[in-house]
Structure formats: structure tokens, C-alpha cells
């Protein structure tokens, strides 16, 4: 019951914030090309950014105030704005227009709409069975097929004939395409939502990044202090690495902890997973909106969502990756910049347009620092395009100043890091200076960059979508230029600029970003998202020059083929990351908790480990073994120096793999030999504990 109440509280406030944001978009014409209902839709899709921003601002001003205050202040602010000058009337009018549009669209499907929803429900139900009872479902299918071969194939033949009859009737009624896209859209939404809810019990141990941000969110919910996010000076120092990304993803996750605190929920796990699902839903909704705006048809939005789902690792977005969050900021910037640029060309500009440009640049940079490469490429090509359109120098200067100021505001933490450390990134290597670990990690990083291995990680559907996306982008630019379509040219140049980091031209900024964007399973999603956008534009275009029947058959064949690939990818996702996977992760979390309980009885001192997921469950304020806090122990050379470091750091236990290799090779450091040979330390191995965690506990004997 408490979980349901928490869900309802989260949804209510998110919807209210989204409706208010959409109303502001309408009032100030933030997106000039969009209708009022579309502005409301964009507002709803951007809620993760505004929830996190409001929490962050409240944490700057009202440090330590109750969770109830943090929850209700955004509600009061939204209601105050909607009631001021009767802004709520614009909200209601936009909602009515949107509902009327949906009603008219659905009426085109006729009575076949029920069949579309039913078929989508059947697909989602079958996938749910595979998720929960994979072996039993496949065994039952094989049993029926082998025991009753004549009846089984007769039934398949009946289904094929029935499908042929339905398609023929729909073609005659000229509503087949509408019904097909309703079926695809319902299946996409159903599969994503149901899978996210099935994974609602997934623990925080899914990946180290998730555990890192969850720990930060827990600290924020405890202190309600935005000044200390990643910058702790109290006992929390050393337990969380100061990364070089903005703090808004932390405050977005912390919102779940605040709601759990209000409702008295013992664990925020379910509500946090739900907020991650909400963020993912907002991203794909905004992706569909962006494709619809660029193409002028809702079909493009559905196709873009369909094609992006070819990438099976998009499941990382549901497991707690911050990439869905950063894509929301990036897509908001793309939509605003495209419509604002057309306004510059048409001399339809107001002063607050530059403010919103700076604001969306700030949000984009808060999503992820790697967006700076994407934004730099985007604004470079956009600037050249606006020069060719002979936009006034005054507007260009204001435009550049707004983009630069918003970007700099979004990377204030990176600027602070540079001032403090002389580096633009928070490196895990700093405590290891002048040790053999530096050379070990350098060799490890060099061995990663093998292009053959990188390309082997791309599936054929993803490679096909990439090629289609490149072709679509070139056609978009060509046809837009040919028809003097300003908006099409701007969108094409923006997307082309966003792909510029892949060429290696921006590698001079550091990180060898082109290789990382291709290699990292998370980072590559940004350009797959862009290719899904352009591919959606291409596949939704009417095919002129051939007869209508052939045109319909060809278009239908392509969409059905893409839908079949999607179902294959969903099957792989539902069976690979199935209920068994969930149970395994739960067992891992339980083993982490057992280790935590064991350590409570063994030591009162600080616990050191490199594993961020394990660290989340450890008691007190455990420390990271690659944090600057641990530098004295890492740099210690002699037994006396090691003993001094152990005493000064109040080391109670050290948890590492049995061979010392945990990305950093701690066996190369003197303290590793010391804790393995000294009589002051006792060891508890994985075999001693009988769990699934391949780590050894070295604890200091009292």
C-alpha cells in the first residue's frame, strides 16, 4: 500500500510540473513551430529535468529542511503559476485540442482499433510469460508442436488466412496503415512499460554507476544540501568520487528517497526504479515528438522509437543508466535550437528566446559532460549555416553568448575541479601517481582500442539502422535545400553537427571521444538515437513516382519487416534479462547485505573497497580505494608507512578480490603484501562465507 501511495505521489507531482512547463512553453512561444498540445506533450516529457532542478535549487536555499517541504513547494509554485492570470485555461484548452486530435485519429481506425489493442496485448502477455517462465513456455510450445503437428500447423494456416483477410479488408477500407501503426505503437509502449515494471525489484547492484549515484541520492535525502553533492567535507568524504558530471541526476534519484521518507516506505528501491522507468518513458516520448516535428507526421515518431529499440543494450536505460536523462536534455536543446534558428532567419526573435537557449544548454550539460562534444559540433555547423543565411551580427553575438553562458553554467563543477586539481576530469589515477598501477592501467586502456572488436559488438539490425540513418540524413539535407525548407535545413545541419564528434575532428579536446563514443555500449546510444530520428523521417515519407498499390505494399513491407526485427530484439531482451537475471541480482544484493552485517560484528573502523555496488550496502561511511582519501595507504612503501596510514585512516577492513585485481591491480602496491602477511590482519574468503561475491575480507584484528 505504501508503495502504491508513493507511486501516486510521484506521478501526481510529475504531471503537474509537466503541465506547468508545457503552459510556459505556450505562453512564451518557446518552441515556435509547435502547436499548443505538442508544447504540453514536450512539457510532460521534460519533467525529469525540472524535478531534479527544483530539488537542487531548494537544496541550495533551504538546507536541511524536511522532505515534506521539498515535495510540496514545487506543487505550490506550479499551482500559483497556473492560477496567475488564469494560465490554467490555456492548459485546459491545449489538453482539449490534444484529446480531440487523438479521438479523430483513432476514429480512422474504425472498429479494428479493438483488434489492434488486443493483438498488442497478446504480444506483451507472451513476452511476460517468457520473462517469468522462459523454460516452461518454450517447453510447452515444443510439446504442442511435436504432440499435435497436424493441428498445430493447421492452426498456423488458419491464422495466416485470418491475417490475410483482415489485411485485405483494411486495405479496402483505406485504414490499414493507421491500424498497423496503432498496433506497433501499443506494442512498443506495452513492452517497455511492462518490462520496466517487471524489473521494479531490480537492486542497486545492476552497475557501479547506478550504485554511485544512489549513494549520492541517499546522502542528499539525508542532508538536503546541494552545496555538498560530490563535495563532502565531513565523514562522507572518501565514500563517493567527485565525478565530472552535473548534480541534477543525483537530485532526480533523490526525489524518490524524499517521497519514501514522506510515506514511511522502508526501502526506496521500488519508487527509485519507477522514477528511472518514468525518465526512460519521457525520453522515448520526447524522441517520438522530435521525429514527429521534423517529419510532420506521427508515423515518424513511432518508427523512430521502433528503430531505436533495435539496440538491445537500451535495457541499460531501465537499469539505472543516466543516459535517458541526458538524452532528454539533448533533445530539448535540439528542438528549441531548431525552432529558434528558423525564427532568427525569419527575424521573429524576442529577448527571452536567448534566455531559453542558455537554459536548455544548461540542462543539456547537466545531463552528461560528454554532451559538450555534441553541442560543440552542433553549434559549429549551425553558426556557419546562420552566417550563410545572413543573420544579423547582433543576433549571432547574442546567440553565441547565450549558448556559451548556459554551457559554462552547466559545467561549473568541472570548472571547480580544474581550479582544485588542474585537471578537467575527476581521475581515479590521481592517488596512484608514481606507482606501477599507472602503467598497468595505461596498458589496459591501450588494449581496449581494437576497432575490429568494437564493430563486432554491433548487431546487423543496428548496423542496418545506422546505414539507413546516414542515407536519410543526406536525403534530408538535399531535399530541404532543393525545396528551400529552412526548418529541414536547420534540423539536418544540427544533426550533422551532433555527429561531428564521431569523425575524430574533436578529439583534440581530450578523451579520444570518437573512439569512446563507438566503443562504450552506453555512449553509442546518442548517435543511434539521431539515426533513429533521421530514419524515422525517411521511412515516413510518401513514395511518389509509383502506383498507389505498389507504394502501399512496399511501405507496408518495410514497416512490417522493421516490426519483426523489433520483436526479435525484444525476445532477446526478455529472455536474456529475464526473471532468472533478476533473481541473480537479488541474490547478489542479499550477499552484499550479509557481508555488511558480518563487518558490523568485526570492526568499528572504516571499511575500504573498490566495488561501488558493495560500498552502497556497507555500514557507516565506507571509503573508496581509488579516492584521494586513500592516497596515504596507496603511496605507503615501507611497513612503518603502511602502519601509519592504517592508523591515520582508521582502517578496520579492506575488501578486495583474492588476487588483488579489481580494475586497479592492488597486488602491485606494498600494502597488498602487508595485509596478506601481517599477523594484524585476518582473512575471510568467499569460500569461508559461502556466497557469490568473489572478494576477500581483510579485517584488522582488535
Secondary structure, 3 states (H helix, E strand, C coil): CHHHHHHHHHHHHHHHHHHHHHHHHHHCCCCCCCCHHHHHHHHHHCHHHHHHHHHHHHHHHCCCCCHHHHHHHHHHHHHHHHHHHHHHHHHHHHHHHHHHHHHHHHHHHHHHHHHHHHHHHHHHHHHHHHHHCHHHHHHHHHHHHHHCHHHHHHHHHHHHHHHHHHHHHHHHCCCHHHHHHHHHHHHHHHHHHHHHHHCCCCCHHHCHHHHHHHHHHHHHHHHCCHHHCCCCCCCCCCCCCCCCCCCHHHHHHHHHHHHHHHHCCCCCHHHHHHHHHHHHHHHHHHHHHHHHHHHCCHHHHHHHHHHHCCCHHHHHHHCCCCHHHHHHHHHHHHHHHHHHHHHHHCCCCCHHHHHHHHHHHHHHHHHCCCHHHHHHHHHHHHHHHHHHCCCCHHHHHHHHHHHHHHHHHHCHHHHHHHHHHCCCCCCCCHHHCCCHHHHHHHHHHHHHCCHHHHHHCCCHHHHHHHHHHHHHHHHHHHHHHHCCCHHHHHHHHHHHHHCHHHHCCCHHHCCCHHHHHHHCCCCCHHHHHHHHHHHHHHHCCCCCCCCHHHHHHHHHHHHHHHHHHHHHHHHHHHHHCCHHHHHHHHHHHHHHHHHHHHHHHHCCCEEEECCHHHHHHCCCCCEECCCHHHHHHHHCCCHHHHHHHHHHCCEEEEEECCCCECCCEHHHCHHHHHHHHCCCEEEECHHHHCCCCCCEEEEECC
